[in-house]
Amino acid sequence: MSTYEERQRDNIKRDELINECCGNNDSAKEYIHILCAALRVWDDVYDQDYPVTKDDITDTYKMLFISLPSNKFYKENHDLLFAQHVVLYNQWVASNRWLDGNKLEQMYAHFYKEGLNEIIPLVTLITQGEKKMQEVSFKLRDYFKSKIGE
């Protein structure tokens, strides 16, 4: 479970990366913010380690069923982004399944839990090209690397 302070610190890093990865594409920024907000609530509900209100759930429902599908960036890049969503979902399921497994499974669980972050380099590739994607990808990995078990 992350503390409030850790979440605030991570949000600052996340927002820096989002601004860098999306450049001037406001709908791409909105897309990533929608994903991050919805997945934060989803993870909190699943882990039961942080309070989630009915309003949080209602807001998430709106994000997933209205805001995300109507987002300009998402609509323009639907096929590529949806395919990535499927991969990220499968990684998240595997991560949670293997958290309490043997050492090898725990290592994979640790790796898989960071799968959501992979949307950042993909959005960078779409908005700014391969060179910028590589820059952002290295920064992303440096910002959010953690020890196994954290």
C-alpha positions in Angstrom: 0.0 0.0 0.0 1.3 3.4 -0.9 1.0 6.3 1.5 -0.7 9.5 0.7 2.8 11.2 0.4 4.1 8.5 -1.9 1.0 8.9 -4.1 1.6 12.6 -4.3 5.3 12.1 -5.1 4.4 9.6 -7.8 1.7 11.9 -9.2 4.2 14.7 -9.7 6.6 12.3 -11.6 3.7 10.9 -13.6 2.5 14.3 -14.6 6.0 15.3 -15.7 6.2 12.2 -17.9 2.7 12.8 -19.3 3.5 16.3 -20.3 6.8 15.2 -21.9 5.3 12.2 -23.7 2.2 14.0 -25.1 3.9 17.3 -26.1 1.1 19.7 -27.1 -1.5 17.0 -27.7 -4.1 17.8 -25.0 -6.4 14.9 -25.9 -3.5 12.5 -25.4 -2.9 14.0 -22.0 -6.5 13.7 -21.1 -6.5 10.0 -22.3 -3.6 9.1 -20.0 -5.1 11.0 -17.1 -8.4 9.1 -17.6 -6.6 5.8 -17.6 -4.5 6.6 -14.5 -7.5 7.8 -12.5 -9.7 4.9 -13.4 -6.9 2.3 -12.8 -6.0 3.8 -9.5 -9.6 3.3 -8.2 -9.7 -0.2 -9.7 -6.5 -1.1 -8.0 -7.6 0.3 -4.7 -10.9 -1.6 -4.9 -9.1 -4.8 -5.8 -6.4 -4.5 -3.1 -8.7 -3.1 -0.5 -5.8 -1.1 0.8 -7.1 2.5 0.3 -10.6 3.9 0.9 -12.8 4.2 -2.2 -16.1 6.0 -2.0 -19.3 5.5 -4.0 -18.5 8.8 -5.8 -15.0 7.4 -6.7 -16.7 4.4 -8.3 -19.3 6.5 -10.1 -16.6 8.8 -11.4 -14.7 5.8 -12.6 -17.7 4.3 -14.3 -18.2 7.6 -16.2 -14.5 7.7 -17.2 -14.6 4.2 -18.6 -18.0 4.4 -20.3 -18.1 8.0 -21.5 -14.9 9.9 -21.1 -12.5 7.3 -22.5 -14.5 6.2 -25.6 -15.2 9.8 -26.5 -11.6 11.0 -26.1 -10.3 12.3 -29.4 -6.9 10.7 -29.1 -8.4 7.4 -28.1 -10.8 7.4 -31.0 -8.1 8.3 -33.5 -5.8 5.5 -32.3 -8.4 3.1 -31.0 -7.0 -0.1 -32.7 -3.5 0.3 -31.4 -4.5 1.6 -27.9 -7.2 -1.1 -27.4 -4.7 -3.8 -28.2 -2.4 -2.4 -25.6 -5.3 -2.3 -23.1 -5.9 -6.0 -23.6 -2.2 -6.7 -22.9 -2.2 -4.5 -19.8 -5.3 -6.2 -18.4 -3.7 -9.6 -18.9 -0.5 -8.5 -17.2 -2.4 -7.1 -14.3 -4.4 -10.3 -13.8 -1.2 -12.4 -14.0 0.6 -10.0 -11.5 -2.1 -10.4 -8.9 -2.3 -14.1 -9.4 1.4 -14.6 -8.8 2.0 -12.1 -5.9 2.2 -15.0 -3.4 3.8 -17.6 -5.7 7.3 -19.0 -5.8 10.3 -16.7 -6.3 10.1 -16.8 -10.0 6.4 -16.0 -10.1 6.9 -13.1 -7.7 9.6 -11.7 -10.0 7.1 -11.9 -12.9 4.4 -10.4 -10.7 6.7 -7.5 -9.9 7.4 -6.9 -13.6 3.8 -7.3 -14.7 2.4 -4.9 -12.1 4.2 -2.0 -13.9 2.6 -2.9 -17.3 0.3 0.1 -17.2 3.4 2.3 -17.5 4.0 0.9 -21.0 1.2 3.0 -22.4 3.4 6.1 -21.9 6.1 5.1 -24.4 3.4 4.1 -26.9 1.6 7.4 -26.6 5.0 9.1 -27.0 5.6 7.2 -30.2 2.2 8.2 -31.6 2.6 11.9 -30.6 6.3 12.5 -31.1 8.1 9.6 -32.8 10.6 6.9 -32.0 13.5 9.0 -30.7 11.3 10.8 -28.2 9.7 7.5 -27.2 13.1 6.1 -26.3 14.0 9.1 -24.2 10.7 9.0 -22.3 10.9 5.2 -21.9 14.3 5.4 -20.1 13.0 8.2 -17.9 9.9 6.2 -17.1 11.9 3.2 -16.0 14.2 5.3 -13.9 11.3 7.1 -12.2 9.3 4.1 -11.3 11.7 1.2 -10.7 11.2 -0.5 -7.3 12.5 -3.4 -5.4 10.7 -6.7 -5.8 7.9 -6.9 -3.3 7.2 -3.1 -3.2 
